[in-house]
Amino acid sequence: MKTRKIIIALISVVLICTPVFKTLAQHHGSTYEKEHAKVEKKTETFGVSGNCGMCKKTIESAVKKDKAIISAKWNETTKKLTVTYDPEKINIDKIHQLVANAGYDTDKIEAKDEVYNSLPGCCKYERQK
């Protein structure tokens, strides 16, 4: 008898709480979507020196560390980085600086020699001086 009452109580709690949790989840989801729908995205492509897959990983990771970056893809063949970002939180010059700080020259900023020199051998691209 006691077990039956406990089971009935648990079923009642689940039946009562399920619609409440569902409503809360829907509200949270819609708020999240509204916040991200407001974000004005900007996409730009620029040259970044590099050689290999390790360069790709390093370049993309360096840029993606900033939360204002939505996506970053470096093409090993074209030596171009395509970045999508929130222009209210970061500007293109700062993105160039993030890449240079990782040791890679961009169209606008040259990486410091000591950072470039610390790259693995396969990542040491021919620098344009």
N, C-alpha and C positions, 0 to 999 in steps of 0.2 A: 504494500500500500504506500509506504514512504517513498519507495523508488518511483512508483507511478507519479506521485505528486511532484517529485524533483524533475522527472522527464517532462511533465506537462508545463512546469514553470520554465524550464530551459527553452522549450518550444515556443512558449509565449514571448519570452525575451527576444528570441531570434526574429519572430514574426513582427514584433513591435519595432525593433531596432533596425531591421533591414531597410525599410523605406527611409528612415532618418539618415543612415549612412549613405544610401544611394543619393539622396538629395544633397548632402554635404559634398560628396565626391563630384557630382555634376556641377555644383556651384564653384568648387575649387578649379575644376577643369575649364569652365567657361571664363573664370577670372584669368587663369594662366594664358588662355588663347587670346583674350582681349589685350593683355599686357604685351604679348609678343606680336600681335597684329599691329600695334602702335609703332613698333620699331621700324624706323625708316632704314632700309638696307641699302648699302651702296656697294657696288662691285667694281674693282679696278684690277688691271693686269699690268705688271711691270717686270723688267728684266732682273734676274738674280743669277750671279755666277755660281757654278757648281758642277759636279761631275757625275755623281752616282746615286744609287738608291739610299745610301747612308746620308748623303747631302739632302736628299728629298725629305727624309725623316727629320733631320735636324732643323731644316728651314721651316717646315710645316709646324713642328712642335714649338719652335721658338715664337712663332706668330700666334699660335693657338693658346699660348699661356695667358694671353690677355682675354678677359671675358667679353670684351667688345667685338671680338672676332667671331663671326658666325661660321665661316669656312675658309680654308686655305689649301690650295693645291699647287704644287710646283711641278712643272713639266720638265723632265730631264732632257728631252730632245730640243725643245724650243728655248729652254732656260728662262721660262716665264713663270711668275707666280701670280695666280689669280686669287684675290682675297675678297670676301664678302664680309662687311663689317657694319657696325652701328656708328654713323658719322657724328652722332651727338656725344659719343663716349671716347672716340679715338679719331685721329686724322691720319692721312696717308703718310705724312712725314714721320710720324711716330711708328707706323708699321715698317717703313724703310729702316728706321733705327733699330727696331727689334731684330730684323734680319741681320743687319750689320753687327749688332751685339753678339750674334751667334757665330760670326766669322766670315760672313758672305757679303761680297760687294753687291750693291744694287745700282740701278740707273742713277740714283741720286746720292747715295752715301757709300763711301768706301770703308770697309771694316778696318779696325785698328790692326796693325801688323802683328802685335803680340797675340791677338785673338786668332787671326788667320793662321799664324805659325803653329798654334796649338791644335789645329784640325788634324785628323788622321791623314796619312799620306795619300790615300785614294781620293780624298776630298780637296786636296790642294790644287785648285784650278789655276790656269794661267792668268795672272793679273794684268790688267790693262793700266799701265802707269802713264 
